[in-house]
Amino acid sequence: MSLTAYIGYPLLLSEIFSASRAAAFTRLAGAATKPLPCV
């Protein structure tokens, strides 16, 4: 296994994880700031 793959793979995983976490956070924040429909 090459050194670049050894270093790059965890970086790629953390990048994907942080991106999905950020997307989930913005979606959650958008749902929270959206006015609730009056039932």
Protein Blocks (a to p, Z undefined) as FASTA:
>chain_A
ZZklmmmmmmmmmmmmmmmmmmmmmmmmmmmmpccddZZ
